[in-house]
Amino acid sequence: LEAGRKYRFRLGGAAWRPLRLPPAKAEALKVAMVGDIGQTSNSAATCRDIRAHADALDFGVILGDLSYADSNASRWDSFHRVFDLQGCADIPWLVLPGNHEIEPDDLSGEDFVPYRKRWRTPQVAPEVVSNDSEVMSWLRYDFRCRYDFGGSWYSFSTGPAHFVTLNPYCTNSKPKAPQIQWLDEDLKSFRRDRTPFLVVLTHAPWVHSSQTHRPENEVATRQLRAAAEPLLAKKMDLMFSGHVHAYERSKPVEGTRYIVLGHGGNNEKLYNRWIESETSAFRSGDHYGWGILTLSGSHGSFQARRSVDGAVMDSFEFMARENEVSEVTGDSAAFWAAVVLFCLGCGLCL
């Protein structure tokens, strides 16, 4: 399988489906970004609008909170049916865990079981999962559990971007913790002359102006930010998050733009109450939607869309920031080939 090429596949006697692998490094890239998608009529509208642009999209990212199954396994099945039939499955996807993926399992004592078994991502090393999880407080997002490596957090390079995913939940965020040590090493290898953009993906946003999900009030978010932000400061170009059920774009904060896309369609309604903010450039909690990230060379643009009618609600352009350079490691073409082979085998992520 070659990066950037178009293919067709089918499962058993089902209809043929189109598939295009993401581009190799340095080529232009177009990515669908959506968070907190769920399985409502609004979720279906989001998938239909994504389908309308599928020919131009290289892949998509779900920024956590996928199915809202909340420990009802059958709702993972119904989520995938919506995802498939309404058009989201027309492009390949990468995912990262949100709080609704924790789903403590009564039998095994493990967390994230459906997420771990139903989706595949790049991985730094095989997953490490504890079986003695404990919820200290759902209200404060305070958990005692472990989910390291595997699909918990990882990085990959494709087109002109290096993407880093971070997980605030069930992974220790102390300076010597596996996720933080890995992040430090990963950033040391980042090289802008090969991938001009550094894009960070994490479920819970660090910078936003919603009254709901204040980062200082949520233990997991606060701890991850305290440990990871010093490593990322003045390096990352963009951070994409979900969690807050609204759309918001920040002004550059020390050179980084923070984009919140938690309005993919979930059943917990939208958030449209805000605090005063000097960093917010655009915010809206009155519609469901998603966004398109376009990167080409050192130029980028983003378009926020309303799902129900495809209206563009916000857009902006930007340039890659300049800072120290070092080398990016990893073979993105090999990774995407592995993703496609997995999808052909089980049909879960396509």
N, C-alpha and C positions, 0 to 999 in steps of 0.2 A: 504494500500500500504506500502511495506517494503523497506527501504533503501537498495540499491544494487541488488534488484531482477529485473529480466527481465519480461516484460509484452508485450502483443499485444493489439492494439486498432484499431478501424476503425470508420469512420464517415459515417453514413447512410449505403449505399451499396458499399462504396468504398473498395479498397483492404486493407487487414490487414497490419498494420505497427508494427515493433518492437520498444520497448522502455525499457530502463534500467534506473532505478532511481539511482542517485549518491549515493556514499557510505556513511555510517555513519561516525561519527568522528573517527579519529585515523587510518582508513583504507587508503590504497593507492588511489591516485586520478590522473586522466588524463583528461586534459581540452584543448579544442580547443580555441585558441585566434586569433581573426581577427578584423580588424578595417576598416572603410570606404569602405564597401563592394560594395554597388551600385548594378547595374543590367546590366552589360555589358557582353561580351563574356569572359572577364577576371574574372568577378564575377562568371560566370558559371564554369570556370575552377577551381576556388577556391572551390566551392561547390562540384564538382566532386572529388577533392582530399580529402576533408573532408569525403565524402561518403565512400571512399576507406578505411578509418580508423575508421569508425563509430562504429564497434564492440568493439573497444578498448577504445573509448572515453566515459567519464561519462557525460559530457555536454560541451557546448560551451559558449563563451562570445563574444558579438559584442561590440566593444569599441567605440560606437557612430558612427553617420553618416551611417545610415542603407540604406535607399532607394534612397536618392538623388531625392526625389519627388519634393522638393522645391515648395510646395503649390499646386502642381498638384495632386489631390487625386487619380486619376486613376493610377498614377505611383506607388502608394503604392500597388495597386492590382497587377500590373505587377511585382513589386519587389517580392511579396510573391509567385507568380507563378514560377519565377526563383528559388527562395529559396527552394520551394517545389520540383519542377521537377528535378532540377540539383543535389539534394542530401543533401543540408544543413539541411533540415527538418528531416533527419534521426536520429538526436540527439536532446535532449532538449537544450534550449538556455536561457541565461540571457542577458539583454541588459542594456545599459546606454545611456543617451542622448548626442548627439553632436550638433554642431552648425547648421547642416542641419535639425535637428529635431525641431528647434524653430518655423518656419513656422507660423508667426503671422496670425491669422484668422480675416478676414475682418468683419464677422458678429458678432462673440462673443467678439472680442477683446482679446481673450485668445491665449496663445502660446502652442506649443507642442501638439496640439489636436490629430492628427493622432497617434503619438507615445503613448500618454496616453490612447487612446481608443483601440489600436490594440495589445498592448503588456502588460503583467503583470509581476511584479517583487515583491520581498519582499518589505515591507514598514514599516517604523517606526511608521507612523501615516497616516491618510487619507490626500490626497494631498490638498495643498492650492495654488490656482492659481489666479492671478490678471486678470482683463479684461481691463486694461488701459496701455498696454505695449507700449513702445516707443523705436525705434532703434535710438540711438544717432550716431553710426557710425559702419557700417558693416566692414569697413576697419580696424578699431581698436578693433573690437569685444566689443563694448561698448553698453550695453543694459539697459533699465530701465523697468524691468518686474519682476514678481514673480512666481516661481514654486518651492515650498518647499514640503518636505515629498513625499508620494506616490512613484512613480518611478524615482523621481529626484535624490535622494541619499539614500543609505541604506547599510546594511551589512548582511552577512550571514556566517555561518560556515559549512563546509562539509569536510570530510576526515581530513587531518592534517593541514588544512588552515582556517584562518579567512580572509574573503574578505571584503574590504571596498570600496564602490563606492562613488565618489565625482563628483559634477556637477558644473562647473565654470559659467554656463549660467543661468541668470534669478534667481539667488539665492544670497542673500546678504552675503558677505564674511567678514563682520566686526566681531570682537571677540565675540560679544553678539548675532550674527545672529543665527537662528535656526540650520543651517547646522554645524556651527563651535561648538556650544554648544553641539549638539548631538555627533559630532566626539570626543570631549573631553571626554564625558561620555562613549562612546563606547570603546575608547582606555583604559580607566581606568579598564574596565572589561576584557581586553585581557589577556589570560593566556597561556603561551607557553607550559606548561606541558600537556595541553589538545589539543591545536592546535599550533604546533611549528612554523608555518609560518604566517606572516602578509603580505597579498598581497593587494595592493591598485590599483584601476581601475579608471581612469579618462580620458576624451576624449583628452584634450589638454596636451601634455607633458611638464614637467617642466625642464627636462634636455635633450637636443639633440643638434646636430651640423648642422642641415639643415639651409640654408639661409632663408627658408620660415617658417612662423609661429614662429618667434622668441618670446619666452614667455614674454620678457620684453616689447614687442611692442603691446601686446594684453591685453586690460584692464581686461577682465574677468579672464584670466589665471593668470595674475600678482596678482590680488587681492586675488584669492583663494590660490595661493601659499604662499603669505605673511601671510595669516591667518592660514593655515593648516600645513605648513611645520614645524613650531616650535613644534607642537603637535606630528608629525610623525617622526621627526628626530631621528635617532638612534633606531628606533623601526621597521620600515617597511623593509621587505626583498626585495620586488620587487614592482615596479610600472609599470603597463602596460597602454599604451595610443595609440591613433590613430592620426588623424588630419594631421600629416605630412605624405605625400604620399610616404613613403619609409620604409625600415627596418633599425633599428639601435639598437645596444646593447651598453650600457655604461659599463665601468669599475665600480667596487664598488665605490660609492660616499658616504662617511660616512656610509659604510656598506650596502647601497641600490644599486641595479642594476635597471636601467631605460631601459625599452624595448618599442620601438616604432614600431607599426604594422599598419601603415596607408595605406597599399598597397594591400587591399583586392580585389580591382577590379573596383573602381569608375571611372566615366567618365571624371574626371578632370586631368588625366594623372599623371605620376610619377614625383617626385622631386629628382634630382640627382646633386644638387649644394650644396656645403658644406663650412663651415667655419673651420678654424683650431681649433682643440680640443685636450686637454690633457686627456679628460675623455672618449672619444669614443673608444670602443674596436672593433666594427665591424659596418660597414654601407654600404648600397647599395640601390640605387634608380633605378635599371635597370630591375626589375622584379616585378610581382605581387605575393602575397603569404599570408601565415598565419603561425601559430606556434602551437606547442604542449607542454604544461606545464605538467610535471610529478612530483608528490610529493609523497614520501613514508617515513614515520617516519620523521626524521630530514634531509633527503637527498632529493635533487631536481635536475631536469635537464630540459633543454629547447632545443627545436629543431625548427629552422626556415626553412620553406619549400617553394619551388617555385611551384606555382600552376600548371603551364602548363605541367610539367613532374614529379612532386613529388620529385625533387632533394632537398637534404638537403644543404642549403646554409650556415648555421651557427649552432653550438650547443655548449652547455657548461653545466657544472655541478656545484652545489653549496650546501652549508649546511645552515640550519637555524641559524640565529644569536642568540646570547644569551643576554638577558637583564632581567629586572625586570618582575615578573609574577603577574598576577591577573586574575580574572575569566572571561571567555567568557559566555555570556548569549544567550539564543535563542535555538529553537528546529529546527535544519535543516531538520530532517526527516518530520516534520509536514509541513514545508514550501514547500518541494519538492512534497509532496502529494497534496498540494493545487495547485501547478503549473500544475501537471499532470491532475488534475480534470478540471482545466480551459482549458487546451489544448484539452482535450477530448470533452469539450463542444463547443469549437469554432474553433479549428484547426488552430489558427493563430500563435502560437509559436512552433508548431511541424510540 
